Amino acid sequence: MSDRPPTASPVEHDGASLPTGSAADAKPMATKDEPQRMRSFDQPDQEGPKVYVVGIWRRLLAGLVDTVVLLPVLAAGAYLASRVAGMPLTRLGNLHIETMLELFLKGGLAFYGVLALAVALTMLYAFLFVAISGRTPGLKLLRVRVINVYGERPEWWRACLRCGGFVIGLLLLGLGLLWIGFDRHKRGLHDWLAGTYVVRQQIGSG
């Protein structure tokens, strides 16, 4: 884990901003445990370029794009897992709400194994793309990227923490994800755990 001071581009949403600068002139924000660890997001009077955090709707659209990209892989994985487990797949035309609830409540180990495989593949997809480029294909299409507190692509361990936080947020009845809509800087539980922000892609940047 790096000890350098954060040099992230300023993040702005509804008037909240974080100024950027070199490591030498970075002004940390005091915290309870580590007084010099993070810079403030509430100093709009300081100079520097700005980036804008992204709300829940744009992130949901990016998620839908990623779901479409992942569907063939998930379908193939579900088919192979069902063959190994000897559990026939339900036809798409029969997937009503009642059927899905019954599968979830009475699916047995085979069903939960397929579900766990789907979650694992999805998290692997998110981890690899965020760790390598800071954005999934869906985020790239929507001109959105994930950054760390330094304004850079998240380190691999941040990407890993982010995936773990995403799963925890889902297990908490989705509350960890819904928090994005209420947080001032549009961060869900996974963003808070990993120290990441989801921001608009700057025009002309990679």
Backbone bond lengths (Angstrom), bond angles and torsions (degrees), N, CA, C in turn:
res aa  C-N    CA-C-N  psi(-1)  N-CA   C-N-CA  omega(-1)  CA-C   N-CA-C  phi
1 M - - - 1.464 - - 1.514 109.10 -
2 S 1.299 119.02 128.58 1.452 122.87 -175.04 1.513 111.42 -72.40
3 D 1.387 115.58 145.71 1.456 120.86 177.87 1.515 112.09 -100.03
4 R 1.331 117.95 2.57 1.456 120.22 -177.69 1.518 110.70 -69.09
5 P 1.326 116.89 152.41 1.473 118.57 178.65 1.508 110.55 -72.51
6 P 1.321 118.70 147.17 1.466 121.57 179.54 1.511 111.42 -61.38
7 T 1.344 116.18 140.19 1.462 121.15 177.17 1.512 109.83 -130.42
8 A 1.298 117.06 37.75 1.461 121.56 -175.28 1.504 111.31 -66.67
9 S 1.337 115.33 150.45 1.446 119.79 170.33 1.510 108.47 -63.00
10 P 1.330 118.20 153.79 1.457 119.28 -178.49 1.510 111.31 -65.53
11 V 1.289 116.34 139.54 1.455 121.98 177.01 1.504 108.24 -105.47
12 E 1.312 116.93 130.47 1.451 119.61 -176.87 1.515 110.65 -129.14
13 H 1.307 115.03 137.09 1.460 122.40 170.74 1.508 106.60 -159.94
14 D 1.320 116.87 122.86 1.454 121.81 -178.72 1.521 111.51 54.08
15 G 1.333 116.08 40.63 1.452 119.53 174.62 1.507 115.01 93.48
16 A 1.320 119.54 -8.46 1.456 121.28 179.96 1.513 109.36 -88.35
17 S 1.335 117.49 130.79 1.453 119.37 -178.12 1.510 110.66 -142.90
18 L 1.330 114.81 157.35 1.451 121.82 175.83 1.511 107.87 -125.60
19 P 1.334 119.82 119.27 1.457 121.44 -179.57 1.511 110.97 -72.96
20 T 1.315 115.11 153.14 1.453 120.30 177.69 1.506 109.58 -103.71
21 G 1.314 116.41 174.80 1.450 120.50 178.90 1.505 109.58 165.25
22 S 1.326 116.31 -177.06 1.450 120.73 179.78 1.511 110.44 -78.17
23 A 1.326 115.47 168.74 1.458 119.09 179.57 1.520 111.20 -63.74
24 A 1.341 117.03 -27.08 1.452 120.30 -177.26 1.509 112.79 -72.28
25 D 1.361 116.94 -34.53 1.461 118.27 -175.64 1.513 112.95 -105.74
26 A 1.352 117.83 11.18 1.460 120.18 179.35 1.516 109.91 -65.88
27 K 1.345 117.11 136.96 1.455 122.43 178.47 1.518 109.19 -106.59
28 P 1.338 117.75 108.00 1.461 119.88 -177.37 1.516 111.96 -70.82
29 M 1.310 114.71 155.95 1.453 121.03 174.92 1.521 108.17 -98.48
30 A 1.312 116.83 132.17 1.459 120.61 -178.47 1.517 110.18 -69.41
31 T 1.317 116.00 133.86 1.454 121.89 173.85 1.518 108.37 -124.41
32 K 1.310 116.82 168.88 1.462 121.02 -175.83 1.521 111.08 -64.84
33 D 1.336 117.66 -44.02 1.458 120.97 -173.97 1.520 113.24 -93.57
34 E 1.342 116.91 -37.88 1.451 121.20 -176.86 1.524 108.68 -130.04
35 P 1.337 118.12 90.10 1.460 121.76 -171.43 1.518 114.13 -58.85
36 Q 1.351 119.62 -25.04 1.454 120.85 -174.50 1.522 112.40 -113.81
37 R 1.319 118.40 24.02 1.461 120.29 -171.06 1.520 114.05 -86.78
38 M 1.318 120.03 -45.67 1.456 121.74 -173.22 1.513 111.46 -124.10
39 R 1.315 116.08 153.02 1.454 121.80 177.78 1.517 110.26 -91.69
40 S 1.321 114.48 158.79 1.456 119.65 -175.33 1.519 111.76 -78.53
41 F 1.314 116.04 146.20 1.452 122.60 174.43 1.521 110.08 -100.05
42 D 1.300 117.66 12.00 1.460 121.64 -173.82 1.522 111.95 -126.03
43 Q 1.338 116.32 43.27 1.451 120.96 179.77 1.520 109.84 -128.91
44 P 1.336 119.38 66.88 1.459 121.89 -175.44 1.511 113.59 -66.97
45 D 1.350 118.47 -12.81 1.453 120.69 -177.44 1.520 112.09 -80.13
46 Q 1.330 119.01 -14.00 1.448 120.87 -179.59 1.524 110.56 -82.57
47 E 1.337 114.81 149.25 1.454 120.23 -176.08 1.521 110.87 -80.38
48 G 1.337 114.91 161.36 1.454 120.52 177.42 1.511 111.25 137.43
49 P 1.343 116.96 154.57 1.464 120.27 176.69 1.513 110.67 -63.76
50 K 1.317 115.88 158.45 1.455 120.38 -176.34 1.521 111.05 -122.62
51 V 1.318 114.97 147.89 1.459 120.90 169.05 1.514 107.25 -121.14
52 Y 1.317 116.53 157.11 1.461 121.01 -173.49 1.518 110.40 -117.16
53 V 1.319 115.36 129.43 1.459 119.45 179.14 1.523 110.02 -71.73
54 V 1.323 115.52 154.20 1.462 122.17 -173.89 1.523 109.66 -107.80
55 G 1.329 115.66 135.61 1.454 121.55 -178.76 1.516 113.52 -81.15
56 I 1.312 114.33 -177.03 1.463 120.74 -170.64 1.523 112.91 -68.98
57 W 1.347 119.03 -33.75 1.464 120.46 -174.71 1.519 111.75 -69.52
58 R 1.307 116.87 -42.85 1.461 119.43 178.61 1.529 110.51 -66.02
59 R 1.302 116.51 -35.24 1.456 120.24 178.15 1.524 111.06 -70.24
60 L 1.325 117.42 -35.06 1.464 120.39 175.72 1.521 110.92 -64.77
61 L 1.335 116.97 -40.57 1.467 120.37 177.50 1.524 110.53 -61.85
62 A 1.328 116.28 -42.86 1.464 119.84 177.25 1.525 110.32 -62.14
63 G 1.334 116.56 -38.64 1.457 120.60 177.70 1.517 112.66 -63.72
64 L 1.334 116.76 -37.16 1.466 120.30 177.42 1.526 110.85 -64.60
65 V 1.333 116.22 -40.83 1.468 119.91 177.68 1.525 110.00 -62.13
66 D 1.323 116.38 -44.93 1.465 119.80 179.26 1.525 111.78 -64.11
67 T 1.330 116.70 -34.25 1.468 120.30 177.17 1.520 110.75 -62.94
68 V 1.336 116.60 -42.60 1.467 120.94 177.80 1.530 110.24 -62.19
69 V 1.340 116.37 -41.66 1.465 120.53 178.85 1.529 110.85 -63.60
70 L 1.327 115.68 -38.56 1.464 121.05 -175.84 1.525 114.42 -81.20
71 L 1.328 117.66 -20.47 1.462 121.01 -172.76 1.529 114.11 -51.43
72 P 1.339 119.75 -47.59 1.470 118.40 -179.91 1.530 112.56 -59.97
73 V 1.335 116.79 -40.70 1.467 120.68 179.59 1.525 110.54 -66.75
74 L 1.347 116.32 -43.64 1.462 120.34 179.61 1.525 111.36 -64.90
75 A 1.334 116.08 -40.14 1.464 119.88 179.73 1.527 110.85 -64.65
76 A 1.343 115.96 -42.96 1.465 119.57 178.66 1.523 110.83 -64.45
77 G 1.337 116.48 -42.14 1.460 120.12 179.01 1.518 112.08 -64.29
78 A 1.340 116.52 -41.68 1.466 120.48 178.91 1.525 110.92 -64.96
79 Y 1.330 116.42 -38.93 1.467 120.19 179.96 1.527 110.86 -64.53
80 L 1.338 116.16 -47.13 1.464 119.78 -179.47 1.527 111.25 -63.94
81 A 1.347 115.73 -42.14 1.466 119.33 -179.93 1.522 111.27 -65.08
82 S 1.334 116.68 -38.41 1.467 119.64 -179.78 1.526 111.18 -68.39
83 R 1.338 116.56 -34.58 1.466 120.01 177.95 1.528 110.55 -67.14
84 V 1.326 115.31 -42.50 1.468 119.48 179.79 1.525 110.57 -65.33
85 A 1.348 115.85 -40.80 1.466 120.34 -177.52 1.519 112.58 -82.21
86 G 1.337 117.59 -10.25 1.455 120.59 -177.65 1.513 113.13 70.25
87 M 1.331 116.56 28.45 1.464 121.30 -179.44 1.524 108.73 -111.65
88 P 1.334 118.83 115.75 1.466 120.55 -179.47 1.527 111.16 -66.30
89 L 1.327 115.07 143.36 1.464 120.01 177.70 1.524 110.32 -79.07
90 T 1.306 116.09 142.23 1.462 121.04 176.19 1.523 109.38 -77.08
91 R 1.323 117.22 134.30 1.462 120.81 178.36 1.522 110.14 -64.01
92 L 1.341 115.51 145.56 1.464 120.20 -178.17 1.520 112.05 -57.89
93 G 1.335 116.43 -35.09 1.460 119.61 -179.31 1.516 113.28 -67.27
94 N 1.335 116.22 -17.60 1.467 120.25 -179.57 1.527 113.26 -100.68
95 L 1.329 116.35 4.56 1.463 119.94 -178.02 1.527 110.78 -83.90
96 H 1.316 116.45 73.93 1.462 121.20 173.83 1.528 108.85 -88.01
97 I 1.318 116.62 171.14 1.461 120.79 -179.55 1.524 110.76 -58.91
98 E 1.349 115.75 -42.85 1.462 119.42 -179.62 1.527 111.29 -62.59
99 T 1.341 115.80 -40.70 1.463 120.16 179.90 1.519 111.03 -64.47
100 M 1.333 116.52 -43.44 1.461 120.15 -179.02 1.523 111.14 -65.87
101 L 1.342 116.86 -39.47 1.461 120.06 177.66 1.527 111.14 -63.86
102 E 1.323 115.54 -40.57 1.467 119.75 179.47 1.524 111.00 -65.41
103 L 1.350 115.38 -40.85 1.455 119.23 177.62 1.524 110.97 -62.70
104 F 1.339 115.60 -42.27 1.460 119.91 -177.67 1.525 111.62 -66.94
105 L 1.335 116.06 -38.76 1.463 120.12 -176.11 1.524 113.08 -84.60
106 K 1.357 116.51 -30.92 1.463 119.46 -174.27 1.528 112.80 -126.59
107 G 1.311 115.95 19.73 1.460 118.93 -174.50 1.513 114.71 -70.43
108 G 1.311 117.76 -24.54 1.454 120.25 -179.64 1.519 112.27 80.27
109 L 1.325 115.31 -177.21 1.458 121.20 -176.24 1.523 112.33 -63.07
110 A 1.330 116.71 -36.41 1.463 119.93 -178.81 1.522 110.78 -62.29
111 F 1.338 116.42 -45.62 1.463 119.88 -179.87 1.522 111.03 -64.09
112 Y 1.328 116.42 -44.80 1.463 119.49 -178.81 1.524 111.36 -68.02
113 G 1.318 116.19 -28.18 1.457 119.40 174.73 1.517 111.48 -65.89
114 V 1.342 116.30 -43.48 1.466 120.79 177.01 1.525 110.20 -63.59
115 L 1.333 116.58 -41.29 1.462 120.84 179.35 1.528 111.02 -63.57
116 A 1.332 116.38 -42.87 1.465 120.64 178.72 1.523 110.98 -63.83
117 L 1.341 116.55 -38.21 1.459 120.43 177.74 1.524 110.61 -63.35
118 A 1.333 116.96 -42.31 1.467 120.92 179.39 1.524 110.98 -62.56
119 V 1.333 116.71 -42.82 1.472 120.46 178.64 1.527 110.37 -64.99
120 A 1.339 116.51 -41.94 1.463 120.57 -179.37 1.529 111.19 -62.99
121 L 1.333 117.34 -43.09 1.462 120.76 178.71 1.522 111.18 -64.53
122 T 1.337 116.40 -39.86 1.461 120.44 179.21 1.519 111.07 -64.83
123 M 1.328 117.11 -43.31 1.463 120.81 179.93 1.528 111.57 -68.41
124 L 1.339 117.00 -36.27 1.466 120.34 176.56 1.524 110.09 -63.34
125 Y 1.315 116.43 -42.88 1.468 122.79 176.87 1.527 110.05 -57.75
126 A 1.342 116.58 -50.40 1.463 120.79 -178.37 1.524 111.05 -65.05
127 F 1.325 116.88 -42.41 1.468 120.66 -178.75 1.525 111.37 -61.27
128 L 1.326 116.80 -49.56 1.461 120.43 -176.31 1.525 111.86 -62.29
129 F 1.330 116.95 -46.68 1.460 119.41 -177.49 1.526 112.09 -68.06
130 V 1.335 117.41 -41.41 1.467 119.64 -179.44 1.523 110.69 -69.80
131 A 1.334 117.82 -40.60 1.460 121.03 -179.73 1.524 112.09 -68.28
132 I 1.335 117.04 -34.14 1.467 120.83 -176.71 1.527 112.23 -85.37
133 S 1.335 116.99 -43.34 1.469 119.09 -173.54 1.523 114.46 -128.17
134 G 1.327 117.67 -6.95 1.460 119.55 -179.53 1.513 113.93 81.07
135 R 1.328 117.45 8.05 1.464 119.72 -180.00 1.527 110.03 -163.32
136 T 1.310 115.37 144.25 1.459 121.80 173.48 1.529 108.37 -84.97
137 P 1.331 119.21 169.40 1.464 119.92 175.75 1.524 112.81 -54.82
138 G 1.329 117.24 -38.56 1.460 119.97 178.18 1.513 112.24 -64.18
139 L 1.327 117.10 -43.75 1.461 120.94 177.70 1.525 110.80 -64.22
140 K 1.329 116.40 -39.40 1.464 120.09 179.50 1.520 111.17 -63.56
141 L 1.333 116.94 -42.85 1.461 120.87 179.95 1.521 111.15 -62.69
142 L 1.323 117.02 -36.66 1.468 121.69 -179.79 1.522 111.99 -87.80
143 R 1.336 117.17 7.60 1.462 123.53 -179.93 1.528 111.22 56.14
144 V 1.319 114.20 54.03 1.461 122.13 -178.84 1.525 107.58 -131.78
145 R 1.321 116.73 148.16 1.456 119.74 176.23 1.516 110.74 -143.85
146 V 1.328 115.71 160.67 1.462 122.56 177.40 1.526 108.12 -101.61
147 I 1.340 116.58 132.97 1.461 120.83 178.06 1.524 109.49 -126.80
148 N 1.335 115.34 159.66 1.457 119.76 173.33 1.529 109.07 -93.87
149 V 1.328 117.62 -170.67 1.463 120.50 -177.10 1.521 112.28 -69.73
150 Y 1.336 117.81 -10.23 1.453 121.90 177.32 1.529 112.03 -95.48
151 G 1.322 116.73 0.48 1.458 119.99 -177.93 1.512 113.12 80.03
152 E 1.336 117.38 14.96 1.455 122.04 -176.76 1.525 110.66 -113.78
153 R 1.336 114.79 172.74 1.464 120.13 174.19 1.527 108.82 -58.01
154 P 1.345 117.81 135.46 1.464 120.29 -178.32 1.526 112.39 -61.58
155 E 1.317 116.06 143.14 1.452 121.30 174.45 1.526 109.13 -66.42
156 W 1.335 116.09 163.82 1.475 119.45 -175.80 1.520 111.53 -60.20
157 W 1.341 117.06 -36.74 1.464 118.45 -177.68 1.526 111.09 -71.78
158 R 1.332 117.31 -30.05 1.468 119.63 174.59 1.531 109.91 -68.38
159 A 1.337 115.68 -41.87 1.465 119.40 178.20 1.527 110.73 -61.69
160 C 1.339 116.37 -37.84 1.465 120.81 178.38 1.533 111.05 -67.49
161 L 1.337 116.69 -45.87 1.463 120.74 177.25 1.518 111.18 -60.39
162 R 1.320 115.69 -37.57 1.467 120.75 -178.83 1.527 110.46 -63.29
163 C 1.318 116.69 -42.60 1.468 120.22 178.52 1.524 110.89 -65.19
164 G 1.337 116.36 -42.51 1.455 119.54 177.78 1.519 111.95 -62.29
165 G 1.333 116.16 -41.63 1.460 120.30 177.91 1.515 112.42 -65.06
166 F 1.330 116.14 -33.15 1.463 120.17 178.31 1.525 110.44 -64.25
167 V 1.337 116.40 -43.92 1.470 120.48 178.97 1.527 110.36 -64.18
168 I 1.337 116.54 -42.59 1.467 119.96 178.14 1.521 110.50 -61.21
169 G 1.339 116.09 -41.39 1.461 120.24 178.56 1.515 112.51 -61.20
170 L 1.334 116.66 -36.86 1.463 120.63 176.48 1.524 111.24 -68.19
171 L 1.328 116.16 -41.93 1.464 120.06 -179.29 1.525 111.96 -65.66
172 L 1.319 116.65 -25.58 1.468 120.88 176.73 1.527 110.34 -85.50
173 L 1.336 115.07 39.39 1.471 122.22 179.43 1.528 112.11 58.09
174 G 1.327 115.82 29.82 1.457 120.34 177.93 1.514 114.74 78.92
175 L 1.334 118.10 2.95 1.466 120.52 -176.53 1.527 111.97 -65.31
176 G 1.338 115.99 -32.52 1.458 119.20 178.48 1.510 112.71 -64.42
177 L 1.340 116.55 -26.80 1.463 121.16 178.36 1.523 110.82 -88.95
178 L 1.329 116.52 -39.36 1.466 120.14 179.39 1.520 111.96 -62.99
179 W 1.331 116.67 -23.11 1.461 120.02 -179.70 1.527 111.59 -60.63
180 I 1.330 117.20 -22.82 1.465 120.94 177.61 1.523 110.52 -54.33
181 G 1.326 116.40 -38.26 1.458 120.51 -177.81 1.511 114.01 -70.82
182 F 1.337 118.35 -14.30 1.463 121.73 -177.27 1.525 113.09 -112.56
183 D 1.319 116.71 -20.69 1.457 120.50 -178.11 1.523 110.69 -74.20
184 R 1.326 116.69 138.56 1.461 120.40 -176.53 1.524 112.25 -59.93
185 H 1.327 116.57 -37.57 1.459 120.67 -178.95 1.524 112.05 -102.82
186 K 1.339 115.75 19.13 1.466 122.39 172.91 1.529 112.11 56.25
187 R 1.315 115.81 45.97 1.462 121.12 179.08 1.524 109.61 -109.69
188 G 1.332 114.81 130.84 1.450 120.08 173.90 1.519 110.26 -87.39
189 L 1.324 116.31 -179.53 1.462 120.42 178.89 1.523 111.05 -56.36
190 H 1.333 116.95 -40.88 1.463 120.78 -179.04 1.525 111.92 -64.83
191 D 1.345 117.38 -34.08 1.464 120.46 177.12 1.525 111.08 -69.41
192 W 1.330 116.23 -41.26 1.461 120.10 179.19 1.525 111.23 -64.69
193 L 1.324 117.22 -42.52 1.459 120.40 -179.37 1.528 111.71 -65.26
194 A 1.329 116.59 -37.90 1.467 120.84 -175.34 1.520 113.49 -92.38
195 G 1.326 117.84 -11.72 1.457 119.83 -176.37 1.517 111.65 70.17
196 T 1.333 116.60 45.01 1.464 120.97 -178.23 1.522 111.04 -122.80
197 Y 1.330 114.47 162.19 1.458 122.77 175.52 1.523 107.81 -133.34
198 V 1.317 117.12 149.30 1.464 121.99 176.23 1.520 106.62 -109.80
199 V 1.337 116.19 118.49 1.464 121.15 -171.52 1.522 110.88 -129.87
200 R 1.321 115.28 163.35 1.462 120.39 175.70 1.519 110.07 -68.81
201 Q 1.329 115.23 142.37 1.455 121.02 176.41 1.517 109.47 -71.13
202 Q 1.332 116.76 129.34 1.454 120.54 178.30 1.524 110.07 -69.83
203 I 1.332 117.13 136.51 1.464 121.86 178.87 1.521 109.34 -63.15
204 G 1.330 115.29 130.37 1.455 119.73 179.06 1.515 114.01 90.63
205 S 1.342 117.54 -8.54 1.466 120.13 178.61 1.516 109.29 -93.54
206 G 1.340 115.75 163.11 1.462 119.65 -177.73 1.459 112.04 -71.12
